[in-house]
């Protein structure tokens, strides 16, 4: 199992609904300032097979880290008066805590979700969706974290782009790109599908998981995908201002152009405008 610094992988857990509680439940650290919600959530998550340690605010969690508390995943409330969840995530990373972090919120918007993911959170769950949904997503995260990377996928070269799947690091013309894990997954998806358009839905599925619902309306996740692509372009252009390999197909998705077909300059410019 993982320790508080995230040094070892958790034991495999079924990603579906809980049928039997295992002998070694997932150790979940919950931080939420609402005492009623915290107590109710802790009780329900324990019924769902988790071992829950809860804290009223981030300062109390940080003070316990030095004492060596154990956990497999951290669930943070987004809005906390003593220390907002995003600030707590930054302090946890500064303290060397590498556990996966999931945010809980009563204010689920694409912009907030994008901010959370951009700072390294692995999921962003609306409280109104219920604790069973949170439980399933936590299991999916931990299950995915321990799946071995095939040797053929560890190092991949796509023109100037080099992807190291074993370390989730990307390089452009030899310069390392400052990509988050989520952004690395998106780049890998696009680059390994070079020449083919990848739908908004497919891009978002690698950020969360298949069928994840977010944003307003049936296709609300598209604004998040556009924000992700915008950040990826900016990070690659930080090392190569001429980068223009990611093409948009309006209302469908994106394509990584490895061998770009001959197109009129106006069409290419319009494709990269979004």
C-alpha atoms as one frame of an Amber mdcrd trajectory, in Angstrom:
protein
   0.000   0.000   0.000   1.030   3.621  -0.440   2.544   5.499   2.436   1.784
   9.170   3.042   4.466  10.201   0.542   3.042   7.963  -2.157   6.120   5.767
  -2.388   4.441   2.418  -2.957   1.469   1.410  -5.062  -1.854   0.466  -3.430
  -3.160  -3.038  -3.571  -5.559  -3.758  -6.412  -9.172  -2.875  -5.725 -12.213
  -3.602  -7.862 -13.344  -0.446  -9.667 -17.016  -1.410  -9.587 -19.588  -1.300
  -6.790 -18.528  -2.853  -3.503 -19.633  -6.452  -3.243 -17.356  -7.589  -0.443
 -15.232  -5.526   1.912 -11.610  -6.613   1.571  -9.328  -7.346   4.498  -7.224
  -4.305   3.629  -9.546  -1.414   2.789  -8.376   1.664   0.933  -7.105   4.258
   3.401  -8.843   7.510   2.549  -7.935  10.850   4.125 -10.872  13.279   4.065
 -10.533  17.018   4.718 -13.761  19.012   4.989 -14.706  21.891   7.305 -18.430
  20.957   7.400 -18.670  18.743  10.465 -22.069  17.278   9.546 -20.989  16.400
   6.018 -17.616  15.121   7.232 -19.178  12.784   9.767 -21.853  11.541   7.369
 -19.360  11.081   4.519 -16.909   9.220   6.751 -19.615   6.825   7.897 -20.894
   6.176   4.368 -17.417   5.700   2.927 -16.604   3.218   5.675 -19.794   1.334
   4.748 -18.471   1.307   1.184 -15.275  -0.395   2.292 -12.869   2.454   3.048
 -10.827   3.173   6.151 -11.391   6.904   6.669  -9.289   9.408   8.597 -10.911
  12.846   8.603  -9.721  16.363   9.377 -11.611  19.629   9.818  -9.044  21.703
   7.928  -5.772  21.557   6.064  -3.642  22.781   8.949  -4.624  19.759  11.027
  -3.734  17.403   8.189  -0.383  19.073   7.647   0.402  18.857  11.358  -0.226
  15.092  11.272   1.979  14.431   8.262   5.085  14.735  10.400   3.637  12.031
  12.648   3.564   9.595   9.753  -0.151   9.077   9.163  -0.853   6.471   6.488
  -3.128   6.799   3.494  -3.750   5.780  -0.100  -5.721   8.781  -1.359  -6.635
  12.262  -0.141 -10.089  13.801  -0.694 -10.242  17.578  -0.227 -13.150  19.965
  -0.027 -12.661  22.767  -2.541 -13.962  25.613  -0.357 -12.568  25.721   3.196
 -12.181  29.023   5.086  -9.021  28.144   7.028  -7.171  26.971   3.907  -8.816
  26.481   0.495  -8.409  23.031  -0.978  -6.197  24.219  -3.821  -3.799  25.903
  -1.386  -3.711  22.713   0.679  -2.853  20.663  -2.415   0.100  22.954  -3.131
   1.331  22.652   0.470   1.009  18.867   0.348   3.119  18.707  -2.806   5.677
  21.098  -1.303   5.859  18.765   1.701   6.631  15.831  -0.582   3.235  14.142
  -0.249   2.657  12.318  -3.525  -0.689  10.670  -2.814  -3.413  11.055  -5.448
  -5.779  13.912  -4.610  -9.480  14.159  -5.454 -11.503  17.329  -4.920 -15.070
  17.444  -3.616 -17.120  20.531  -4.358 -20.563  22.030  -4.244 -19.552  24.433
  -7.034 -18.749  22.259 -10.018 -17.834  24.425 -13.015 -15.518  23.741 -15.956
 -13.176  26.571 -14.936 -12.762  25.303 -11.366 -12.303  21.732 -12.551  -9.685
  22.834 -15.051  -7.828  24.712 -12.316  -7.850  21.661 -10.050  -6.596  19.317
 -12.760  -3.960  21.803 -13.868  -2.512  21.776 -10.337  -2.253  17.992 -10.225
  -5.585  16.760  -8.841  -6.758  13.530 -10.457 -10.492  14.105 -10.176 -13.080
  16.749  -9.325 -16.372  15.393  -7.972 -19.586  17.304  -7.326 -20.924  16.498
  -3.860 -24.449  16.240  -5.237 -23.458  13.133  -7.212 -23.131  11.193  -3.956
 -20.480   9.230  -2.088 -20.875   5.989  -4.109 -19.725   7.919  -7.201 -16.724
   9.248  -5.278 -15.933   5.716  -4.099 -15.999   4.332  -7.634 -13.794   7.113
  -8.984 -11.240   6.659  -6.197 -11.042   2.954  -6.993 -10.574   3.704 -10.694
  -7.736   6.105  -9.909  -5.917   3.627  -7.683  -6.545   0.793 -10.104  -5.102
   2.790 -13.000  -2.091   3.888 -10.933  -0.825   0.340 -10.557  -1.332  -0.912
 -14.112   2.110  -1.612 -15.543   3.188   0.304 -18.634   4.024  -2.015 -21.502
   7.670  -1.898 -22.542   6.659  -0.897 -26.076   4.906   2.162 -24.646   7.648
   3.356 -22.307   9.540   5.385 -24.917   7.704   6.738 -27.951   9.039   9.108
 -30.579   6.799  11.241 -32.782   9.021  13.587 -34.756  10.422  16.191 -32.308
   8.209  14.779 -29.537   9.572  12.104 -27.200   7.265  10.488 -24.642   8.502
   8.469 -21.661   5.486   6.493 -20.472   7.390   5.033 -17.545   7.982   8.449
 -15.977   5.146  10.399 -17.692   7.654  12.958 -18.997   7.590  14.560 -22.435
  10.314  16.288 -24.441  10.184  18.518 -27.517  13.391  18.760 -29.497  15.206
  17.541 -26.387  13.693  20.145 -24.029  11.506  18.797 -21.246   7.917  20.022
 -21.283   6.329  21.165 -18.034   3.248  18.952 -18.411   1.015  17.720 -15.622
   0.152  14.008 -15.610  -3.232  14.822 -17.100  -1.675  16.911 -19.878   0.861
  14.155 -20.596  -1.984  11.685 -21.103  -3.708  14.022 -23.543  -0.512  14.625
 -25.534   0.181  10.892 -25.665  -3.356  10.198 -26.902  -3.124  12.802 -29.652
   0.444  11.995 -30.686  -0.119   8.238 -30.860  -3.178   8.924 -33.032  -1.215
  11.310 -35.279  -3.015  12.049 -38.517  -6.437  11.114 -37.128  -8.895  13.380
 -35.357  -9.626  12.454 -31.734 -13.022  13.473 -30.391 -13.557  15.850 -27.484
 -15.106  12.932 -25.611 -12.093  10.681 -26.176  -9.725  13.406 -24.968 -11.805
  13.946 -21.845 -11.996  10.212 -21.171  -8.211  10.067 -20.671  -8.435  12.992
 -18.240 -11.025  11.212 -16.088 -12.543   7.953 -17.268 -15.024   6.766 -19.861
 -18.427   8.362 -19.436 -17.385  10.986 -16.877 -19.953  13.810 -16.731 -18.912
  17.427 -16.206 -19.885  20.950 -17.168 -23.232  22.357 -18.188 -25.348  20.469
 -20.669 -24.722  17.244 -22.533 -21.460  18.502 -24.058 -20.301  20.780 -21.240
 -16.968  18.969 -20.993 -15.853  20.473 -24.310 -14.915  23.784 -22.699 -12.610
  21.876 -20.332 -10.989  20.073 -23.257 -10.417  23.377 -25.059  -8.776  24.782
 -21.910  -6.547  21.708 -21.616  -5.442  21.988 -25.237  -4.787  25.716 -24.812
  -2.502  25.013 -21.827  -0.677  22.234 -23.690  -0.057  24.470 -26.705   1.251
  27.244 -24.444   3.638  24.891 -22.637   5.077  23.498 -25.863   5.363  26.988
 -27.359   7.360  27.989 -24.281  10.177  25.836 -25.692   9.256  26.194 -29.380
   7.294  29.341 -30.359   6.656  27.862 -33.830   4.727  24.827 -32.514   1.460
  24.337 -34.396   0.921  20.576 -34.529  -2.471  20.440 -32.757  -5.317  21.101
 -35.182  -8.951  21.600 -34.184 -11.930  20.214 -36.071 -14.837  22.384 -34.855
 -17.534  20.496 -32.945 -15.570  17.238 -33.099 -12.096  17.276 -31.605  -8.364
  17.596 -32.279  -5.646  16.066 -34.425  -1.887  15.876 -33.943  -0.331  16.745
 -37.286   2.796  14.676 -37.797   2.758  14.639 -41.585   0.589  17.634 -42.336
  -1.331  17.450 -45.626  -1.105  20.356 -48.044  -3.723  22.915 -47.096  -4.445
  26.495 -47.969  -2.769  28.886 -45.449  -6.147  30.319 -44.467  -7.520  26.878
 -43.618  -4.516  26.035 -41.449  -4.746  29.353 -39.592  -8.453  28.836 -38.947
  -7.830  25.288 -37.721  -5.379  26.521 -35.078  -7.497  29.454 -33.951  -9.511
  27.428 -31.430
